[in-house]
Amino acid sequence: MAAGTSTRQPVLPGTRAGRDPERSLRRGPRRTSPEAVTANQRDRLLDGFVRTVAEVGYAGTRISDICRAAGVTRPVFYEIFDGKEDAFLAAHRYGTSLVFDAMEQAHAGASDWPGRVRAGLGALLGILAEAPAFATMAIVEIDAVGPAGRDAREALLARFRDFFTDLPDVELPFPVDELIDTVVGGVYSAIYRRIAAGRTADLPHLLPGLTFSVLAPFLGPEVAAAGGQPPRR
C-alpha cells in the first residue's frame, strides 16, 4: 500500500491460488450447505480465471485452463458462468467494486479535496501494485474482450466522476465534465502503460505526478505543486 494511506488491502480475484489446499471443502460430520459450496467454487474459479488470463492472455485462455487452475470441474464452471466472457465480466465487476470501496474509504478520510484526491489515488495504486494478476486482467486484457469489455471499461471510468463531486468551485471556459473525463482518461492511460510494461509493482511511484495532473487543471500548477495549498509569497 502506498505511503500515507491506511486503507485495508482488499482480497482481489487472482491474489489467491484457486488450488490452495486450505480452500478445499473438507468432508466431515457437518455437511457444507450447497450455497457455501457454490460460493467456494465461484471464488476459486475467479482466482483461477484471473491468474490464467494474466499469464496467457484472454484470447489464449481456455475453459479447461481455468478449471485446472481453480481445481474445479468443467460442468461446475458452466453451472456458475455462461462462458469465458461471463467469467471475465464477473471478475472485473467484483474486483473493481472492492477497489472503489477502498478508494472511497481513503477519499472520505482526508480533510480537503486535494488531500482526498491524493488519498484515493494512493489507495488505487497501492491496491493494484499488490494484485498484479488482477491489474493485468482488468486494465490490459479487457481490450481483448470486445464490445462487452469496452462497455465495462466505460462504466468503470464513469465511476471515477464521483471523486469530483466535491470539486472546489472553479471557472472554466468549457464544461467541467469534459475536463473531468480528460483527466480521468489521462490517469487511466498512465496506469495502463505501467501495467502493460510489466511494472505493476512500480505503480505507487506514479502518485506524485498523477496527483499533480488531477489537481492542476482545476487549481492551477502552483497550487497543485504545493499539494493543494496556495504557495507562500
Secondary structure, DSSP 4 states (H G I P E B T S, - for coil): --TT--PPPP--TTSS-TT-GGGSPPPSSSPPPHHHHHHHHHHHHHHHHHHHHHHH-TTT--HHHHHHHHT--HHHHHHH-SSHHHHHHHHHHHHHHHHHHHHHHHHHTSSSHHHHHHHHHHHHHHHHHT-HHHHIIIIIGGGGS-HHHHHHHHHHHHHGGGGGTTPPP---SS-HHHHHHHHHHHHHHHHHHHHHTT-GGGGGGGHHHHHHHHHHHHH-HHHHHTTTSPPP-
